[in-house]
Amino acid sequence: MSSWFDKLPRAQYSSLQRITTSQSWFQVYALRPSVFVIYEPYHCEEVISYLIVGSEKSLLIDTGMGIGNIEIVINELSSLPLIVINTHTHHDHIGDNWRFEQSLIGIQCEFSKKNDDDLINEAQNEMENDMFREEYFPKDFDRKSYRIKQFQIMKYISDGDTIDLGNERKIIVIFTPGHTPDSLSLLDIQERLLFVGDQFYLGPIFLYRPETNLTDYIESLEKLVCVMKNHKIDLIVPSHNTPNVDPHFFIMALDAIRKVVAGKVIAKKTDDDLYNKYDFDDFSFVIDSKFLNK
């Protein structure tokens, strides 16, 4: 049994209402009466997508890994017209984008338009034997042919734009590059929730890929801390592991990454000896050392 799976279920889910759907690859929970957590616990990425249901429209934040059919889940949760947005375009967040092309909006960024060959290779890398629990795969899923299908963004949005779901339910787009050049966060003013993608989550936060910009990452974290304070955010809502992170962790993360950059934290090496790992309470940063030597 894979070591990550031994630690499940995570305690943070125990306080949430479980919602039954027909798609067993996903576990669905109610974070709020109108906000649904769509969790993929049977792959070590533990990716989370979210559905916000307004009075006139619904908003899907990320489409998961593409292993299970997230469209069926969405249709079981809401019959409203749908808008779909990605927190960023790493493969584990865009797996079912192709199912929603007529609804897909996003930041206009060259990184988002990257060649599909990269996505195919990355998808196959997720199929190594210790990364998933095969007995939970949908019956029609073939790991050997697993691919991220091409998709097209139908409408481009910008930093500060508002997504109106009806009856004053407004979601604000916040451009937060760093983890990737196209990373964004989303502010749910009514519910005082801040959806942050891979900007922060409890666990190892990966800041080592070629597209990562550590300076941008820190500036985006600073920006989000200001948003969090100004709007009295109740919960930070990440895209991995757990959907309900106390805001004080965000302030801790900003302080921690500043100390890392200042050389005040001793690094360990990752198991493959490729990257530096900086451990803190309940989270860590995994960083390519070349980003620290610029």
C-alpha positions as CSV (number, residue, x, y, z in Angstrom):
1,M,0.0,0.0,0.0
2,S,1.3,3.4,-1.0
3,S,2.6,5.5,2.0
4,W,0.5,8.6,1.2
5,F,-2.6,6.4,1.2
6,D,-1.8,5.0,4.6
7,K,-2.4,8.5,6.1
8,L,-5.9,8.9,4.7
9,P,-8.5,10.0,5.4
10,R,-7.2,13.4,6.4
11,A,-8.7,14.7,9.6
12,Q,-9.8,18.0,7.9
13,Y,-12.5,16.2,6.0
14,S,-14.2,14.8,9.2
15,S,-16.1,18.1,9.8
16,L,-17.5,18.3,6.2
17,Q,-20.7,16.8,4.9
18,R,-20.1,14.0,2.4
19,I,-22.1,14.2,-0.8
20,T,-22.9,11.0,-2.6
21,T,-22.4,11.0,-6.4
22,S,-22.3,8.2,-9.0
23,Q,-18.5,8.7,-9.7
24,S,-16.5,6.8,-7.1
25,W,-13.1,8.1,-8.2
26,F,-14.1,11.4,-6.5
27,Q,-15.1,12.2,-3.0
28,V,-17.4,15.2,-2.8
29,Y,-18.0,17.4,0.3
30,A,-19.9,20.5,1.1
31,L,-17.5,23.2,2.2
32,R,-20.4,25.7,2.3
33,P,-24.0,25.0,1.3
34,S,-23.1,26.5,-2.1
35,V,-19.5,25.4,-2.4
36,F,-18.5,21.8,-3.2
37,V,-15.2,20.1,-2.8
38,I,-14.4,17.6,-5.5
39,Y,-11.5,15.6,-4.2
40,E,-9.4,12.9,-5.9
41,P,-7.9,10.9,-2.9
42,Y,-6.8,7.8,-4.9
43,H,-3.8,9.5,-6.6
44,C,-0.9,10.8,-4.5
45,E,-1.5,14.3,-6.0
46,E,-4.8,14.5,-4.0
47,V,-6.0,17.1,-6.4
48,I,-9.1,19.2,-5.4
49,S,-11.5,21.0,-7.8
50,Y,-14.3,23.2,-6.6
51,L,-17.9,24.0,-7.7
52,I,-19.5,27.3,-6.6
53,V,-23.2,27.3,-7.2
54,G,-24.8,30.8,-7.6
55,S,-28.4,31.7,-8.2
56,E,-27.9,32.0,-12.0
57,K,-24.6,30.3,-12.9
58,S,-22.1,27.9,-11.4
59,L,-18.3,28.2,-11.4
60,L,-16.0,25.1,-11.7
61,I,-12.5,25.8,-10.4
62,D,-10.2,23.3,-12.1
63,T,-11.2,20.1,-13.8
64,G,-8.9,17.6,-12.1
65,M,-6.6,14.9,-13.5
66,G,-9.0,13.6,-16.1
67,I,-9.0,10.1,-14.6
68,G,-12.6,10.2,-13.5
69,N,-15.4,12.1,-15.4
70,I,-15.8,15.3,-13.5
71,E,-18.6,16.5,-15.9
72,I,-20.9,13.8,-14.5
73,V,-20.3,15.0,-11.0
74,I,-21.0,18.6,-11.9
75,N,-24.2,17.7,-13.6
76,E,-25.3,15.9,-10.5
77,L,-24.6,18.9,-8.3
78,S,-26.0,21.7,-10.4
79,S,-28.1,22.2,-13.6
80,L,-27.2,25.9,-13.9
81,P,-25.1,27.3,-16.8
82,L,-21.5,26.6,-16.1
83,I,-18.3,28.7,-16.2
84,V,-15.0,26.9,-15.9
85,I,-11.6,28.4,-14.9
86,N,-8.2,27.0,-14.0
87,T,-6.0,28.1,-11.2
88,H,-3.2,27.3,-13.5
89,T,-2.5,24.9,-16.4
90,H,-0.4,22.2,-14.8
91,H,-1.7,18.9,-16.1
92,D,-3.3,17.8,-12.8
93,H,-5.7,20.7,-12.9
94,I,-6.8,20.6,-16.5
95,G,-7.5,16.9,-17.2
96,D,-11.2,17.4,-18.1
97,N,-10.9,20.9,-19.7
98,W,-11.8,19.4,-23.0
99,R,-15.2,18.5,-21.8
100,F,-16.0,22.1,-21.1
101,E,-14.5,24.1,-24.0
102,Q,-17.7,26.2,-24.5
103,S,-17.5,27.3,-20.9
104,L,-13.7,27.7,-20.4
105,I,-12.2,31.1,-19.4
106,G,-8.6,31.9,-18.4
107,I,-5.7,34.3,-18.3
108,Q,-4.1,35.0,-21.6
109,C,-0.5,33.7,-21.2
110,E,2.0,31.9,-23.4
111,F,2.5,29.3,-20.7
112,S,-1.2,28.4,-21.0
113,K,-0.8,27.7,-24.7
114,K,2.2,25.3,-24.3
115,N,2.6,22.4,-26.7
116,D,0.4,19.4,-25.9
117,D,3.4,17.1,-26.1
118,D,4.5,18.4,-22.7
119,L,1.1,17.6,-21.2
120,I,1.2,14.0,-22.6
121,N,4.6,13.3,-21.1
122,E,3.7,14.8,-17.7
123,A,0.4,12.8,-17.7
124,Q,2.3,9.6,-18.2
125,N,4.7,10.5,-15.4
126,E,1.7,10.4,-13.1
127,M,1.1,6.7,-13.8
128,E,4.1,5.3,-11.9
129,N,3.1,2.4,-9.8
130,D,3.5,4.0,-6.4
131,M,1.4,7.1,-7.2
132,F,-2.1,5.8,-7.3
133,R,-4.5,3.1,-6.1
134,E,-5.5,1.2,-9.3
135,E,-8.4,-0.6,-7.7
136,Y,-10.2,2.7,-7.5
137,F,-9.7,3.6,-11.2
138,P,-13.0,3.9,-13.2
139,K,-13.7,0.8,-15.2
140,D,-13.2,2.6,-18.5
141,F,-9.9,4.1,-17.5
142,D,-6.7,2.8,-19.2
143,R,-3.6,4.0,-17.5
144,K,-1.4,3.2,-20.5
145,S,-3.3,5.5,-22.8
146,Y,-3.8,8.3,-20.2
147,R,-3.4,11.6,-21.9
148,I,-4.4,15.2,-21.3
149,K,-6.6,16.1,-24.3
150,Q,-6.2,19.5,-26.1
151,F,-8.6,22.3,-25.1
152,Q,-9.2,25.9,-26.1
153,I,-10.0,28.8,-23.8
154,M,-13.1,30.6,-25.1
155,K,-12.8,33.9,-23.2
156,Y,-9.8,35.7,-21.7
157,I,-10.0,37.5,-18.4
158,S,-7.7,39.8,-16.5
159,D,-6.6,40.6,-12.9
160,G,-9.4,42.2,-11.0
161,D,-12.2,40.9,-13.3
162,T,-15.5,39.8,-11.6
163,I,-17.3,36.6,-12.3
164,D,-21.0,37.2,-11.6
165,L,-22.9,34.1,-10.6
166,G,-26.2,36.0,-9.9
167,N,-27.8,37.8,-7.0
168,E,-24.7,39.6,-6.0
169,R,-22.6,36.4,-5.8
170,K,-19.4,37.7,-7.2
171,I,-16.0,36.0,-7.6
172,I,-13.0,38.2,-8.1
173,V,-10.0,37.1,-10.2
174,I,-6.6,37.7,-8.7
175,F,-3.5,37.2,-10.9
176,T,-0.9,35.4,-8.7
177,P,2.0,34.2,-10.9
178,G,5.0,32.4,-9.4
179,H,4.2,28.8,-9.2
180,T,3.4,29.1,-12.9
181,P,3.3,32.2,-15.1
182,D,-0.5,31.8,-15.5
183,S,-1.4,31.1,-11.8
184,L,-4.5,32.9,-10.5
185,S,-6.5,32.9,-7.3
186,L,-10.2,33.6,-6.7
187,L,-11.9,35.6,-4.0
188,D,-15.5,34.6,-3.0
189,I,-16.6,37.8,-1.2
190,Q,-19.9,36.4,0.1
191,E,-18.5,33.3,1.7
192,R,-15.1,34.9,2.6
193,L,-13.2,32.2,0.9
194,L,-9.9,32.6,-0.9
195,F,-9.2,29.9,-3.5
196,V,-5.4,29.9,-4.0
197,G,-4.6,26.9,-6.3
198,D,-1.0,25.7,-5.7
199,Q,0.1,29.0,-4.1
200,F,-0.2,27.2,-0.7
201,Y,-1.4,23.9,0.7
202,L,-0.6,21.7,3.7
203,G,2.3,19.5,2.5
204,P,5.3,19.9,0.2
205,I,4.9,23.1,-2.0
206,F,6.8,22.6,-5.2
207,L,8.8,25.5,-6.4
208,Y,11.4,23.8,-8.6
209,R,10.0,23.6,-12.1
210,P,11.5,25.7,-15.0
211,E,8.4,27.8,-15.2
212,T,8.5,28.8,-11.5
213,N,9.6,32.3,-10.6
214,L,10.4,32.6,-6.9
215,T,10.3,36.4,-6.9
216,D,6.8,36.5,-8.4
217,Y,5.7,33.7,-6.0
218,I,6.6,35.8,-3.0
219,E,5.0,39.0,-4.4
220,S,1.8,37.0,-5.1
221,L,1.9,35.6,-1.6
222,E,2.2,39.2,-0.2
223,K,-0.7,40.3,-2.4
224,L,-2.9,37.5,-1.2
225,V,-2.1,38.1,2.5
226,C,-3.3,41.7,1.9
227,V,-6.5,40.4,0.3
228,M,-7.0,38.0,3.1
229,K,-6.7,40.7,5.8
230,N,-8.8,43.3,3.9
231,H,-11.7,40.9,3.3
232,K,-11.5,39.1,6.7
233,I,-11.1,35.7,5.0
234,D,-12.5,32.7,6.9
235,L,-10.6,30.0,5.0
236,I,-7.8,29.5,2.6
237,V,-8.9,27.0,0.0
238,P,-6.1,25.2,-1.8
239,S,-6.1,22.8,-4.7
240,H,-4.3,19.8,-3.0
241,N,-4.7,17.7,0.1
242,T,-7.2,19.7,2.2
243,P,-9.9,22.2,1.4
244,N,-10.0,24.2,4.6
245,V,-6.8,25.8,5.8
246,D,-6.8,28.4,8.6
247,P,-5.6,31.8,7.3
248,H,-2.8,32.0,9.9
249,F,-0.9,29.4,7.8
250,F,-0.7,31.9,5.0
251,I,1.0,34.5,7.2
252,M,3.3,31.7,8.4
253,A,4.1,30.7,4.8
254,L,5.1,34.3,3.8
255,D,7.4,34.6,6.8
256,A,8.8,31.2,6.1
257,I,9.6,31.8,2.4
258,R,11.2,35.2,3.3
259,K,13.5,33.4,5.7
260,V,14.4,30.8,3.1
261,V,15.4,33.4,0.6
262,A,17.4,35.3,3.2
263,G,19.4,32.1,3.9
264,K,18.1,31.7,7.5
265,V,16.7,28.2,7.1
266,I,18.8,25.1,6.8
267,A,17.9,23.0,3.8
268,K,17.6,19.2,3.5
269,K,17.9,17.4,0.1
270,T,15.0,15.7,-1.4
271,D,15.2,11.9,-1.7
272,D,16.4,12.1,-5.3
273,D,19.0,14.7,-4.2
274,L,17.9,17.2,-6.9
275,Y,16.2,19.9,-4.8
276,N,16.4,21.7,-1.5
277,K,13.6,21.0,1.0
278,Y,12.7,23.5,3.8
279,D,10.5,22.0,6.5
280,F,8.0,24.0,8.6
281,D,5.0,23.1,10.7
282,D,2.5,21.3,8.4
283,F,4.1,22.5,5.2
284,S,7.4,22.6,3.4
285,F,9.0,24.3,0.3
286,V,10.8,22.2,-2.3
287,I,13.0,24.6,-4.3
288,D,15.5,24.4,-7.1
289,S,18.6,25.9,-5.5
290,K,19.4,27.9,-8.7
291,F,16.3,30.1,-7.9
292,L,18.0,31.1,-4.6
293,N,21.3,32.0,-6.2
294,K,20.1,34.6,-8.6
